[in-house]
Amino acid sequence: MISIKRIQAVVTKDFQDLKKNAYMLSTAVVPIFFAFIFGQQEATGDLDTAVFFMPIMLTMVIVGSFVQAAMIAEEKEKNTLRGLLLSPLSTSEIFIGKSILSAIVSIFMIIVVIYIGNIPIPDQIPLVVAAIFISLIIFISIGTILGLLSRTVMETSVMGIPVLFIFGMGDLFHNMIESEWLLNILSYLPDQQFGQALVQLNNGNAIGEQLVALSIWAVVSVLVTVYIFKKRRID
Amino acid sequence: MNMSKIIDVANVNKEYEGKRALDNLSFSIQQGETFGFLGPSGSGKTTTIKLLTAQEHFQAGEMQVFGKPVANLKDPQQMKRIGVLTDNSGLYDRLTVKANLKLYCDLYDVDYKRIDEVLNDVGLTGEESKVVQKLSKGMRQRVTLARTILHKPELLFLDEPTSALDPVSTERIHRVLRSLNEEGTTIFLTTHDMHEAERICDRVAFLNKGSIQLDGPPKQLRVSHTDSSISISLSDGREVLVGNDHEGAARISEAITSNQLVAVHSNEPTLGEIFARVTGKELF
């Protein structure tokens, strides 16, 4: 049975720790600079509509994945994760507890980025929130995997670069790709599905297809995370 | 005291990539005992603790803790019955001593009042608002011990708890362990420090190449391995070895009558010497 009290204890500890962690705080505010730059470009009308939402995706990758990866890797590096594993915390409680703070900070930064970047958010707020929520599950899971696979906090930065380019900046590279089949495959990636969901909402269309695709990504990423987490717990 | 088996290990094998770490390991520990697992680095001490605390799997044999297979320790209620301390048990560096302990109070459902008690036990009263990264190694280890005993575990696993600590911190930790044991806590201690084992263990086992070579109470092991000679210190500074027989008695008597005798010592070997005799290896 999952204990809310134990999860709360992990979140409280993570919050106290984050307040004093310069590396993670500076990483968490990086999306603001991107939002500012994108906000300027939007004003000149240089970018197509799908790219308007890139700052949100970057925030999810940088805060959701990178901060989460750093938090997990630091627990491993400083041997504090072992203490948690040898406490009454279950695997689910550790996984949920370690993800909540990244989710809260991500949501806060997404709001800031939307405001600073003048991002045209569709009127259907509940659907936007659903798309963001599901995407956050995906990117926090990816962050957890990165953290579990990295030996140190610094290593997460290196291992996270492909994630940043593929999911956070994918839109920028799509214009350089001519291969139809490759573009077709890339269109199923969560960043593309998320961008398309917001574009469709702005155009007044339904986003059921995108939400299903994102949900499949979320389920798969959580399962992979739990598998790696349990494997690493024993190893 | 009810002396039931709290740990029971039977014929356990553990391999890492084809290399055997534990070889047919068998032993048991009674409730209330302080059991010392002695062996050089790489002998399998830490591996045994990892298996007993369900951190790793083993390939063959049986391991029971509290009369149930070790896998049951994944149940939070069972986990609350044990405490585990290693020489690198992590603390949150950026947090204060109190914040570190509060986290574990919440995880174990322990009242915050207990923090003052454990800090007093480990001699860190008044240090609760210090940030952990500003503490010395000895103080950090005492905070970790405080964290480990916060929930009053019935069974305490200690993996080289005083490794590389100064004598004052070591003595402080030994005092806490003796006191916990007097209150009924069973202690499983791994060490390569024979003095530590002699001072606090009721029973020790020598681990070499993944299996136990010898076990028993330290005093009994020393007596059973004594070479029955006696050394006498004379006033001129000489140390003379005499036999434990009539001839030896006569030599001691002569030293007494000639007013030369300063001290008489039995020649019981240390645990380290016994280990070297049994395994052909030094403990370090």
Boltz contact constraints between the chains, C-beta under 6 A:
constraints:
  - contact:
      token1: [A, 6]
      token2: [B, 107]
      max_distance: 6.0
  - contact:
      token1: [A, 9]
      token2: [B, 103]
      max_distance: 6.0
  - contact:
      token1: [A, 9]
      token2: [B, 106]
      max_distance: 6.0
  - contact:
      token1: [A, 9]
      token2: [B, 107]
      max_distance: 6.0
  - contact:
      token1: [A, 13]
      token2: [B, 103]
      max_distance: 6.0
  - contact:
      token1: [A, 16]
      token2: [B, 95]
      max_distance: 6.0
  - contact:
      token1: [A, 16]
      token2: [B, 99]
      max_distance: 6.0
  - contact:
      token1: [A, 17]
      token2: [B, 92]
      max_distance: 6.0
  - contact:
      token1: [A, 17]
      token2: [B, 94]
      max_distance: 6.0
  - contact:
      token1: [A, 20]
      token2: [B, 94]
      max_distance: 6.0
  - contact:
      token1: [A, 78]
      token2: [B, 90]
      max_distance: 6.0
  - contact:
      token1: [A, 79]
      token2: [B, 88]
      max_distance: 6.0
  - contact:
      token1: [A, 79]
      token2: [B, 90]
      max_distance: 6.0
  - contact:
      token1: [A, 80]
      token2: [B, 90]
      max_distance: 6.0
  - contact:
      token1: [A, 83]
      token2: [B, 89]
      max_distance: 6.0
  - contact:
      token1: [A, 83]
      token2: [B, 90]
      max_distance: 6.0
  - contact:
      token1: [A, 86]
      token2: [B, 84]
      max_distance: 6.0
  - contact:
      token1: [A, 87]
      token2: [B, 107]
      max_distance: 6.0
  - contact:
      token1: [A, 88]
      token2: [B, 76]
      max_distance: 6.0
  - contact:
      token1: [A, 88]
      token2: [B, 79]
      max_distance: 6.0
  - contact:
      token1: [A, 88]
      token2: [B, 80]
      max_distance: 6.0
  - contact:
      token1: [A, 88]
      token2: [B, 107]
      max_distance: 6.0
